[in-house]
Each structure stands twice: as structure tokens, then as C-alpha cells.
Amino acid sequence: MPVSHSLDHPHGDGSLSVRTTLPERPSLADHRGDLGEWCGLELDLHLAGLAVDRAEPLSVVVRYADGDEWQPSVSRTTGFGYAWHPRLPLLAGLAHGPGGIHPWIADCAARTVTELAGIRVAASLTTFGNAGGAPLCWLDRDRLLVLRPETGEEGGAGTKTDPLVYEAVGPGYVSFEPGIEALLAAAGARPVELDLNRGTERPLLSEALLVRHLERRTDGSVLVDHVSGLRPSVRAGTGAQRLAWTVGKLTEAGLEPLAHSAGLRPPRPRPVRPSRASRTDAAEEVVTIPTGVHDAVLTVSPPGDVDATVLWLRATSGALRADLPEPNGFVGADCRQAVLDLPLHWPGDVTLEQVHRQLERAIGASLDHLGDGVVAGGHSFGATLALYALAHFPGLAAGIAQSGCYNRTRVCGGFQYEKRPYWAIPGIYHAFSALLFADRIRRPVLIAHGLDDANPATHPDQAVEFYQGLVAAGGAARLALFPGEGHTFRYRESHDRLRRVQTEWLAKVLERTPAGR
């Protein structure tokens, strides 16, 4: 696993670029227990925004067209992104300070840095997802647009003695998520113009926004991409999108909606993403498997030190995309690894028999290709598929389930690709509830789960309950719970420990339980 990765952010004219090198995984020591939470998003009140950039960059280097490099002297830079002046060699970024974050400006021609340590700014939602931008931009030579945190009014949020009131209309499931006011209080910000020459500032809006991106346009206006609508606390399924975006143009009269782009994010230049090795390099084998609907793809790595093969299952809805990310969960135990990308055909009236045939063809063909000593594993819904395979393919040696939902009757309003409620199609809910067929799993299972998993369908209680059920049914299981981790494991130490747990466990169970016994 790589130790670090780099991001390049080029100047618009190509004469300069800034390269930020970040740890591939932040340290668990960077985890903070005082972070807030909103609908699964971690919020850092000191940053007045999302807490996604836990690790400070290892280095920030300005690269010149002639190959020369310069490292700006900035204390505790952040990884939130940068703003290049459109015409001048001026770079603006953010740094950590005692009370939050503040701007800094680098003159790349003079190779000098100015930190505006007395100006506290906000990140808001600018780092949400790959499309998020920097939380500041240039207006002209001496004017910078930043975000100021929304402090709120005293007593405006109510007192601790106020009752908690929830209201919902089904169908759906109630997750008791906080409302938009909580997110606005923690991440709301106002665009503010800083006059660097005069040392003055001017708020441009009277209301706080949940800002996603700032962009100076060629006509001199500023495009503010912000959150304008959110899903209620009752959602139709675990995959429902929580945030809807609209954009506006910032003028002196305020924020005006752009009629031609309502509900859409505008196209804009984005920083170059980290370069990663292809999953289909010369050392890997790629096999196409017909399923009767869409073709599945099996990608197999070379053998490792442990004489075993882990078949990692992950499903998609519809035909496979060419840009699938690396699979979650399996962090690289020292053995041969195979990833089965399975595009399930799951229309609204699908039957269990139809889904079973797709799984049987794809998993069966994969096992025929891989041979003996295969361990089935998966993350989230992939964990469900791995346990499903373990119950239906007796030749499998063991199973790995990470961050899974093992009792679908807990989420009665739909799951994954199934949108019908439990009462309309109980057979499918039962078939994909591993707890209900734990007595049919006769091979050892490693269960891994983060103790901070905020996904309402995959609360860590599910892992404990399934572990107890497997053992009660006479099975063999190992439960590994990881403090500080959510639905997807993010920390370097957790990945290292999970790799050791998986490797040691595989060596143990495969020696005790040979494939095909």
C-alpha cells in the first residue's frame, strides 16, 4: 500500500503548479472524539465545516515551468485546496491556527509568504466529495473572497430543556437524523471580501449558506455553489442522495439563482486527482463472466505468501462502468486476491429466483476458475453477498464480512437495490439476512466493523448480533471491532491492523479447515 499520494493544482496559464503530498491514510492519532455529526457527515466546529482533511500535508511545493521548485514556509497547512490568481503568480491557501483556520498568500515570483493569522475563516461544505473546491478565491490583485463562519445568535437554537420533536410520513425508515438547522449552525458561512491593501473586510451576504464551491468567472462575478435542498429524516432507502445542489451568482444585490442551471453543478476546472496504479496491469488476469443479463468481471492478482485466494464480492446496479473505484474493505492480506464486479439486474418486480440465478452463475464461474482454498468476502452489501455465497457454495473455505447488514428486517423500507418494503416481498429480505441463515454457514467467518459506523442499516450492533447468532448456531467466528472507524475504514493504523488480522486469521482457519472438506 502506498504511504502517500500527491495532488497537483496548476495555474490557469500553465506556468506554475502547486503539488501537495498527503499521507495515503491519516493516523488514528488524528481522530478526535469532539467532532459533531450530521447524517453521517463528520463536522469540525473549529473549522466551521466538514472534518475530512484530518492529516496535514506532508509537503506543499510550488513548481515552476523551468523545473525549479519552492516550498512556501507556512505553519500547519491544510489540504483544503488552493486559489491561483487568474493572471498573477499569487497563491492563496489555508493554515491551521489556535482558533480554527486562517488564509495565507504566497507571492511565487518574490517567493514570500504572508499569513493572515488574525482572520478566522470557514471551510463549510467545500470539501464534500471529489467535486468540492477551495473555500476561497481571488477577486482581483488586492481582494480575496473567503468564507466566514456562522456564529448564530445566543439562545437561537433553544435550551437543553426543550423537548425533542420528530415527525415523519412513510413509507420509509426513521433514522432520527438532525435537521438542516444543525448542519447550518455547524458549517454555515458567509462570503466575505478581504481588501488586502486596506486591511478591511466586507460581508457580501446577510445570510449564511452551506457553500460547496467558489469560482470567479470571466465577467467578474463569483459563482457560489451551495446547498439549497435536503432530504427529510425519512428516506426511501440507504442509497438515497441526501443533498441537492443549486448554484447562484454573487452580486452586490445578493445571491441570484441561475435559471439555466437550477439543480445542476456548473462545469469548472478541477485539480488533477491522485494517480493510482491500474487494477488491470500486466500482472493481473481479467475474466469476463456472462450472467444472463450483464457480464460480470473477475480480476485476479498474482499469488501471495499465504496459500489462499480471497474472492472479494461487490455489486453494482446495471452494466459495469469503466471507472469503478478500488474495492472497499479488503486491505491486502498476503494472499492471492480476486475481485468479482457483479452487475446485478434488479428491476422493481425481480424475484428471488432471478437474483439467485445471477449470483449462482457469476460466483460459480469464479470458483471454477479460482480452484480450491477460496475465501469469500465483501464490504457492506458485498458482505451480504459473501455470506450468501458461503451458505450456497459448500466448497468455499471461509468468509470475511465487513461493515455489513446481517438482518434486513431491521430496515423494512428497502435495502440496496430492493425498493419494496419488507411486507411486500419478505422472501428476499430473509434470503439476504445472514442472521436468519446462520445455521447454514458451516465455515469460519471473520466479522470486522467500525464502532462509529453511522449508517443506520449497518450499526455495529448488527455485527455483534450476527457474531452471537453464528456461534449460537454452532459456527466459528471472529469479531474485530475498530474504534474511531465508520462505515468505511479511513485510518492508517486500522488498515495495518485489519491486514494483520486478516492474514493471521486466514493462515489459521485454512490450516484448520481445508477447502472442500
C-alpha positions as CSV (number, residue, x, y, z in Angstrom):
1,M,0.0,0.0,0.0
2,P,1.5,3.4,-0.9
3,V,2.5,5.6,2.0
4,S,1.5,8.9,0.4
5,H,-0.1,10.4,-2.7
6,S,0.2,13.8,-4.4
7,L,-2.3,16.3,-5.8
8,D,-1.3,18.8,-8.5
9,H,-3.2,22.1,-8.7
10,P,-2.0,24.0,-11.8
11,H,-2.2,27.7,-12.5
12,G,-4.6,28.6,-15.3
13,D,-1.8,29.6,-17.7
14,G,0.3,26.5,-17.1
15,S,3.3,28.5,-15.8
16,L,3.0,27.2,-12.2
17,S,1.6,24.4,-10.2
18,V,1.4,23.5,-6.6
19,R,1.9,19.9,-5.5
20,T,0.5,18.7,-2.2
21,T,1.8,15.4,-0.8
22,L,-0.6,13.9,1.7
23,P,-0.5,10.6,3.7
24,E,-2.4,7.9,2.0
25,R,-4.1,7.3,5.3
26,P,-4.3,9.7,8.2
27,S,-3.1,8.4,11.6
28,L,-5.6,7.2,14.2
29,A,-3.9,9.7,16.5
30,D,-5.6,12.4,14.4
31,H,-9.1,11.1,15.4
32,R,-11.0,13.5,17.6
33,G,-13.9,12.5,19.8
34,D,-15.3,16.0,20.0
35,L,-16.4,16.2,16.3
36,G,-20.0,16.7,15.6
37,E,-22.1,14.6,13.2
38,W,-24.9,15.3,10.7
39,C,-26.5,12.5,8.7
40,G,-23.2,10.6,8.6
41,L,-21.1,13.6,7.9
42,E,-18.4,14.5,10.4
43,L,-18.3,18.1,11.3
44,D,-15.4,20.0,12.9
45,L,-16.7,23.1,14.7
46,H,-13.3,24.7,14.8
47,L,-13.2,24.6,11.0
48,A,-16.9,25.5,10.7
49,G,-17.3,22.7,8.2
50,L,-16.6,19.1,7.3
51,A,-13.8,17.2,9.1
52,V,-12.5,15.4,6.1
53,D,-8.9,16.6,6.0
54,R,-7.6,15.1,9.2
55,A,-4.0,14.7,8.1
56,E,-1.9,17.7,7.5
57,P,0.0,17.6,4.2
58,L,3.5,16.2,4.3
59,S,4.7,18.9,1.9
60,V,3.5,21.8,-0.2
61,V,5.8,22.6,-3.2
62,V,5.4,25.2,-5.9
63,R,6.7,24.0,-9.2
64,Y,7.9,26.4,-11.9
65,A,7.9,25.9,-15.7
66,D,11.7,25.7,-15.8
67,G,11.7,22.8,-13.3
68,D,12.6,24.8,-10.3
69,E,10.8,24.2,-7.0
70,W,10.0,26.3,-3.9
71,Q,8.4,25.2,-0.6
72,P,6.4,28.1,0.9
73,S,7.1,28.5,4.6
74,V,3.6,28.0,6.0
75,S,2.9,26.7,9.5
76,R,0.4,23.8,9.5
77,T,-1.1,24.0,6.1
78,T,-4.4,22.3,5.3
79,G,-5.3,20.1,2.4
80,F,-8.5,22.1,1.6
81,G,-7.2,23.2,-1.8
82,Y,-5.8,26.5,-3.2
83,A,-6.8,29.5,-5.2
84,W,-4.5,30.8,-8.0
85,H,-4.8,34.4,-9.1
86,P,-6.1,34.2,-12.7
87,R,-3.3,36.5,-14.1
88,L,-0.6,36.9,-11.4
89,P,1.7,34.3,-9.7
90,L,-0.2,34.6,-6.4
91,L,-1.3,31.5,-4.5
92,A,-3.8,31.5,-1.6
93,G,-4.4,28.7,0.8
94,L,-5.5,27.9,4.4
95,A,-3.5,27.1,7.5
96,H,-4.4,25.8,11.0
97,G,-4.3,28.3,13.8
98,P,-5.2,28.4,17.5
99,G,-8.9,29.1,16.9
100,G,-9.5,27.5,13.6
101,I,-8.1,28.1,10.1
102,H,-6.8,31.3,8.5
103,P,-5.7,32.3,5.0
104,W,-2.1,32.6,3.7
105,I,-0.9,34.2,0.5
106,A,2.3,33.2,-1.4
107,D,3.9,35.5,-4.0
108,C,5.6,32.9,-6.2
109,A,7.6,35.5,-8.1
110,A,9.1,37.1,-4.9
111,R,9.0,33.8,-3.0
112,T,7.4,35.3,0.1
113,V,4.5,34.2,2.2
114,T,2.1,36.3,4.3
115,E,-0.1,34.6,6.9
116,L,-3.4,36.4,7.8
117,A,-3.4,34.8,11.3
118,G,-5.9,37.2,12.7
119,I,-8.6,36.3,10.3
120,R,-10.6,33.2,11.1
121,V,-12.3,31.6,8.1
122,A,-14.6,28.6,7.4
123,A,-14.5,25.6,5.1
124,S,-18.2,25.0,5.0
125,L,-19.0,22.1,2.6
126,T,-16.3,22.9,0.1
127,T,-14.5,19.6,0.7
128,F,-17.6,17.4,0.3
129,G,-16.9,14.8,-2.4
130,N,-14.5,14.9,-5.3
131,A,-16.3,18.0,-6.8
132,G,-15.6,20.2,-3.8
133,G,-13.5,23.3,-4.4
134,A,-11.3,25.6,-2.4
135,P,-13.0,27.7,0.3
136,L,-11.6,31.0,-1.1
137,C,-10.9,32.7,-4.5
138,W,-9.4,35.9,-5.9
139,L,-11.5,38.9,-6.9
140,D,-8.5,41.0,-8.1
141,R,-4.9,41.9,-7.2
142,D,-5.7,43.0,-3.6
143,R,-9.1,41.4,-2.9
144,L,-9.7,37.9,-1.7
145,L,-13.1,36.2,-1.2
146,V,-13.2,33.9,1.9
147,L,-15.9,32.3,4.0
148,R,-16.6,33.5,7.5
149,P,-18.1,31.0,10.0
150,E,-21.7,31.5,11.0
151,T,-21.7,32.0,14.8
152,G,-25.5,32.2,15.3
153,E,-27.5,34.1,18.0
154,E,-27.4,33.3,21.7
155,G,-30.4,31.2,22.6
156,G,-31.4,30.8,19.0
157,A,-31.0,27.1,19.0
158,G,-33.1,26.6,22.1
159,T,-32.1,25.3,25.6
160,K,-31.3,21.9,26.9
161,T,-34.8,21.7,28.5
162,D,-36.6,22.0,25.1
163,P,-38.3,18.7,24.0
164,L,-37.0,16.7,21.1
165,V,-39.8,16.6,18.5
166,Y,-39.8,14.3,15.4
167,E,-42.3,14.0,12.7
168,A,-42.3,11.6,9.7
169,V,-44.5,10.4,6.9
170,G,-43.9,6.9,5.4
171,P,-43.1,4.7,3.6
172,G,-39.5,4.8,4.7
173,Y,-37.5,4.3,7.8
174,V,-36.9,6.7,10.6
175,S,-33.2,7.4,11.4
176,F,-33.7,10.3,13.8
177,E,-31.3,12.5,11.9
178,P,-30.8,16.1,12.9
179,G,-32.4,18.8,10.8
180,I,-30.9,21.3,8.4
181,E,-30.6,23.8,11.3
182,A,-27.9,21.6,12.9
183,L,-25.9,21.5,9.7
184,L,-26.2,25.2,9.1
185,A,-25.1,26.0,12.6
186,A,-22.0,23.8,12.3
187,A,-21.0,24.5,8.7
188,G,-22.8,27.6,7.6
189,A,-20.7,30.5,6.3
190,R,-21.0,34.0,4.7
191,P,-18.8,35.1,1.7
192,V,-16.7,38.0,2.8
193,E,-14.5,40.2,0.7
194,L,-11.0,40.9,2.2
195,D,-9.2,44.0,0.9
196,L,-5.6,43.1,1.5
197,N,-4.3,46.6,0.7
198,R,-6.5,48.5,3.1
199,G,-6.8,45.7,5.7
200,T,-10.7,45.9,5.6
201,E,-13.4,43.3,5.0
202,R,-16.9,43.5,3.7
203,P,-19.7,40.8,4.1
204,L,-21.3,40.2,0.7
205,L,-24.4,38.4,2.0
206,S,-26.6,38.9,5.1
207,E,-27.4,35.2,5.3
208,A,-25.2,32.1,5.9
209,L,-25.0,29.4,3.3
210,L,-23.8,25.9,3.1
211,V,-21.1,26.6,0.5
212,R,-19.7,23.9,-1.7
213,H,-17.6,25.9,-4.2
214,L,-16.4,29.4,-5.0
215,E,-15.4,30.4,-8.5
216,R,-14.5,33.7,-10.1
217,R,-16.0,34.0,-13.6
218,T,-14.6,35.8,-16.6
219,D,-17.2,38.5,-16.3
220,G,-16.0,39.4,-12.8
221,S,-18.9,37.8,-11.0
222,V,-18.5,35.0,-8.5
223,L,-20.3,31.7,-8.7
224,V,-21.3,30.3,-5.4
225,D,-22.3,26.6,-5.4
226,H,-24.3,25.9,-2.3
227,V,-26.8,23.5,-0.7
228,S,-30.4,24.6,-1.3
229,G,-32.4,21.5,-0.5
230,L,-32.1,18.4,1.7
231,R,-33.9,15.1,2.1
232,P,-36.1,14.8,5.2
233,S,-35.1,12.4,8.0
234,V,-37.2,9.7,6.5
235,R,-35.5,8.2,3.4
236,A,-36.7,5.6,0.9
237,G,-33.5,3.6,1.1
238,T,-29.9,3.5,2.2
239,G,-28.7,4.8,-1.2
240,A,-30.9,7.9,-1.3
241,Q,-29.0,11.1,-2.1
242,R,-29.1,13.5,0.9
243,L,-28.1,16.7,-0.7
244,A,-29.5,18.6,-3.8
245,W,-27.5,21.4,-5.2
246,T,-28.3,24.7,-6.9
247,V,-26.0,27.5,-7.8
248,G,-26.2,31.3,-7.8
249,K,-24.2,34.3,-9.0
250,L,-23.0,36.6,-6.3
251,T,-23.7,40.2,-6.9
252,E,-23.9,43.3,-4.7
253,A,-27.7,42.8,-4.5
254,G,-27.2,39.3,-3.1
255,L,-27.4,35.8,-4.4
256,E,-29.5,35.3,-7.6
257,P,-30.5,31.9,-8.8
258,L,-29.2,31.0,-12.3
259,A,-32.2,29.8,-14.2
260,H,-30.3,27.9,-16.8
261,S,-28.5,25.7,-14.2
262,A,-31.1,25.2,-11.5
263,G,-30.4,21.9,-9.8
264,L,-27.1,21.4,-11.6
265,R,-23.5,21.9,-10.8
266,P,-21.7,24.1,-13.3
267,P,-18.7,22.7,-15.2
268,R,-15.4,24.0,-13.9
269,P,-11.7,23.1,-13.9
270,R,-10.8,20.7,-11.2
271,P,-7.4,19.8,-9.7
272,V,-5.7,16.7,-11.0
273,R,-6.7,13.7,-8.9
274,P,-4.1,11.3,-7.4
275,S,-2.6,8.9,-9.9
276,R,-3.1,5.3,-8.9
277,A,-1.9,2.0,-10.4
278,S,-4.4,0.4,-12.8
279,R,-6.3,-2.6,-11.5
280,T,-5.7,-4.4,-14.8
281,D,-1.9,-4.1,-15.1
282,A,0.2,-6.9,-16.8
283,A,0.4,-9.0,-13.6
284,E,-3.4,-9.3,-13.2
285,E,-5.8,-11.6,-15.0
286,V,-9.2,-10.3,-16.1
287,V,-12.0,-12.8,-16.9
288,T,-15.4,-11.9,-18.3
289,I,-18.3,-14.0,-16.9
290,P,-21.8,-14.0,-18.6
291,T,-24.6,-13.9,-16.0
292,G,-27.6,-14.0,-18.4
293,V,-28.1,-10.2,-18.1
294,H,-24.9,-8.1,-17.7
295,D,-21.4,-9.6,-17.8
296,A,-19.5,-9.8,-14.6
297,V,-15.8,-9.2,-14.4
298,L,-13.3,-11.2,-12.3
299,T,-9.9,-9.5,-11.7
300,V,-7.3,-11.8,-10.2
301,S,-3.9,-10.8,-8.7
302,P,-0.8,-13.0,-8.5
303,P,-0.4,-15.4,-5.5
304,G,0.9,-14.1,-2.1
305,D,2.7,-15.6,0.9
306,V,-0.5,-17.2,2.3
307,D,-1.6,-20.2,0.2
308,A,-5.2,-18.9,-0.2
309,T,-7.4,-16.9,-2.5
310,V,-9.8,-14.2,-1.3
311,L,-12.7,-13.6,-3.6
312,W,-14.0,-10.1,-2.8
313,L,-17.6,-9.5,-4.0
314,R,-19.1,-6.2,-4.9
315,A,-22.3,-5.5,-6.8
316,T,-23.5,-2.6,-9.0
317,S,-26.9,-1.9,-10.4
318,G,-26.9,-2.2,-14.2
319,A,-23.9,-2.6,-16.6
320,L,-20.4,-2.1,-15.2
321,R,-18.8,1.3,-15.5
322,A,-15.2,1.7,-16.7
323,D,-14.3,4.0,-13.8
324,L,-15.2,1.8,-10.8
325,P,-13.0,2.7,-7.8
326,E,-10.9,0.3,-5.8
327,P,-13.0,-2.0,-3.7
328,N,-13.6,-1.1,-0.1
329,G,-12.7,-3.3,2.9
330,F,-10.2,-5.9,1.8
331,V,-6.9,-4.2,2.6
332,G,-4.5,-6.7,1.2
333,A,-3.8,-9.8,3.2
334,D,-0.7,-11.6,1.9
335,C,-2.6,-13.9,-0.5
336,R,-4.0,-14.1,-4.0
337,Q,-6.8,-11.6,-4.4
338,A,-9.7,-11.8,-6.8
339,V,-12.4,-9.0,-7.2
340,L,-15.7,-10.0,-8.7
341,D,-17.6,-7.0,-10.0
342,L,-21.1,-8.2,-10.3
343,P,-23.7,-6.0,-12.2
344,L,-27.0,-7.3,-10.8
345,H,-30.2,-6.9,-12.8
346,W,-32.7,-5.9,-10.0
347,P,-35.9,-4.4,-11.5
348,G,-38.8,-3.4,-9.3
349,D,-40.5,-6.8,-9.8
350,V,-37.5,-9.0,-9.5
351,T,-37.9,-12.4,-7.9
352,L,-35.5,-14.2,-5.6
353,E,-35.1,-16.9,-8.2
354,Q,-33.9,-14.4,-10.8
355,V,-31.4,-12.8,-8.4
356,H,-30.2,-16.2,-7.3
357,R,-29.5,-17.3,-10.9
358,Q,-27.3,-14.2,-11.5
359,L,-25.4,-14.9,-8.3
360,E,-25.1,-18.6,-8.9
361,R,-23.7,-18.1,-12.4
362,A,-21.1,-15.4,-11.5
363,I,-19.9,-16.8,-8.2
364,G,-20.0,-20.4,-9.5
365,A,-17.9,-19.5,-12.6
366,S,-15.5,-17.6,-10.4
367,L,-14.9,-20.5,-8.1
368,D,-14.5,-22.9,-11.1
369,H,-11.8,-20.5,-12.3
370,L,-10.0,-20.0,-9.0
371,G,-10.0,-23.6,-7.7
372,D,-9.7,-24.7,-4.1
373,G,-9.0,-22.7,-1.0
374,V,-11.2,-19.7,-1.8
375,V,-12.4,-17.4,0.9
376,A,-15.5,-15.2,0.0
377,G,-15.5,-11.6,1.4
378,G,-17.1,-8.3,0.9
379,H,-17.8,-4.8,2.4
380,S,-21.3,-3.5,3.2
381,F,-23.7,-5.2,0.7
382,G,-20.7,-7.2,-0.5
383,A,-20.6,-8.7,3.0
384,T,-24.2,-9.9,2.5
385,L,-23.2,-11.4,-0.9
386,A,-20.2,-13.2,0.6
387,L,-22.3,-14.8,3.4
388,Y,-25.0,-15.7,0.8
389,A,-22.3,-17.4,-1.2
390,L,-21.0,-19.2,1.9
391,A,-24.4,-20.7,2.5
392,H,-24.9,-21.8,-1.1
393,F,-21.4,-23.0,-2.2
394,P,-20.1,-25.6,0.2
395,G,-16.7,-25.6,-1.5
396,L,-15.8,-22.2,0.0
397,A,-13.2,-22.3,2.8
398,A,-14.3,-19.3,4.9
399,G,-15.8,-15.9,4.8
400,I,-14.9,-12.2,5.6
401,A,-17.8,-9.8,6.3
402,Q,-17.0,-6.1,6.9
403,S,-19.5,-3.3,7.7
404,G,-22.4,-5.4,6.7
405,C,-26.2,-5.5,7.5
406,Y,-27.0,-9.0,8.7
407,N,-30.7,-8.6,9.5
408,R,-32.6,-6.9,6.7
409,T,-35.8,-6.9,8.7
410,R,-34.3,-4.1,10.7
411,V,-34.5,-1.9,7.6
412,C,-38.1,-2.6,6.5
413,G,-38.4,0.2,3.9
414,G,-35.9,-1.1,1.4
415,F,-32.2,-2.0,1.0
416,Q,-29.6,-1.7,-1.6
417,Y,-31.4,-2.2,-5.0
418,E,-34.6,-3.5,-3.4
419,K,-37.1,-0.7,-3.1
420,R,-40.2,-2.7,-2.0
421,P,-41.0,-2.8,1.8
422,Y,-40.5,-6.0,3.8
423,W,-44.2,-6.9,3.8
424,A,-44.4,-6.9,0.0
425,I,-41.5,-9.3,-0.6
426,P,-40.4,-10.9,2.8
427,G,-38.7,-13.8,1.0
428,I,-36.0,-11.5,-0.5
429,Y,-35.4,-9.8,2.9
430,H,-35.0,-13.2,4.5
431,A,-32.7,-14.5,1.8
432,F,-30.3,-11.6,2.3
433,S,-30.4,-11.6,6.1
434,A,-27.4,-13.7,7.1
435,L,-28.6,-13.9,10.7
436,L,-31.6,-15.9,9.5
437,F,-29.5,-18.5,7.7
438,A,-26.6,-18.6,10.2
439,D,-27.3,-22.3,10.8
440,R,-26.3,-22.9,7.1
441,I,-22.9,-21.3,7.4
442,R,-20.5,-24.1,8.2
443,R,-17.2,-22.4,7.5
444,P,-15.4,-19.8,9.8
445,V,-16.3,-16.2,9.4
446,L,-14.2,-13.1,10.2
447,I,-16.5,-10.1,11.0
448,A,-15.0,-6.6,11.0
449,H,-16.9,-3.4,11.9
450,G,-16.2,0.2,12.8
451,L,-17.6,1.2,16.2
452,D,-18.5,4.7,14.8
453,D,-20.5,3.3,11.8
454,A,-23.2,6.0,11.3
455,N,-25.0,4.1,8.5
456,P,-28.4,3.3,10.1
457,A,-28.6,0.0,8.2
458,T,-25.2,-1.2,9.4
459,H,-24.9,-0.2,13.1
460,P,-22.2,-2.1,14.9
461,D,-24.9,-3.8,16.8
462,Q,-25.5,-5.8,13.7
463,A,-22.0,-7.2,13.7
464,V,-22.3,-8.2,17.4
465,E,-25.7,-9.8,16.9
466,F,-24.5,-11.8,13.8
467,Y,-21.4,-12.9,15.7
468,Q,-23.7,-14.2,18.6
469,G,-26.0,-15.9,16.1
470,L,-23.2,-17.7,14.3
471,V,-21.8,-19.0,17.5
472,A,-25.3,-20.0,18.8
473,A,-25.9,-21.9,15.6
474,G,-22.7,-23.9,16.0
475,G,-20.5,-21.9,13.7
476,A,-17.0,-20.5,14.1
477,A,-16.5,-16.7,14.0
478,R,-14.1,-14.0,14.9
479,L,-15.3,-10.4,15.6
480,A,-13.0,-7.4,15.2
481,L,-14.3,-4.0,16.2
482,F,-12.3,-0.9,15.3
483,P,-12.6,2.3,17.5
484,G,-12.8,5.5,15.6
485,E,-13.8,3.9,12.3
486,G,-17.1,4.5,10.4
487,H,-18.7,2.5,7.6
488,T,-15.5,2.8,5.5
489,F,-12.2,2.4,7.3
490,R,-10.1,5.5,6.9
491,Y,-7.1,5.4,9.2
492,R,-3.7,4.1,8.5
493,E,-3.4,2.1,11.8
494,S,-6.8,0.5,11.2
495,H,-5.7,-0.7,7.8
496,D,-2.5,-2.1,9.1
497,R,-4.3,-3.9,11.9
498,L,-7.0,-5.2,9.6
499,R,-4.4,-6.5,7.3
500,R,-2.6,-8.4,10.1
501,V,-6.0,-9.7,11.4
502,Q,-7.0,-10.9,8.0
503,T,-3.6,-12.5,7.3
504,E,-3.3,-14.3,10.6
505,W,-6.9,-15.4,10.6
506,L,-6.6,-16.8,7.0
507,A,-3.5,-18.8,7.9
508,K,-5.2,-20.2,11.0
509,V,-8.6,-21.2,9.5
510,L,-7.2,-22.6,6.3
511,E,-4.9,-24.8,8.2
512,R,-7.8,-26.0,10.3
513,T,-10.4,-26.0,7.6
514,P,-9.1,-27.1,4.2
515,A,-11.1,-26.1,1.2
516,G,-13.6,-28.8,0.1
517,R,-13.6,-30.7,3.4
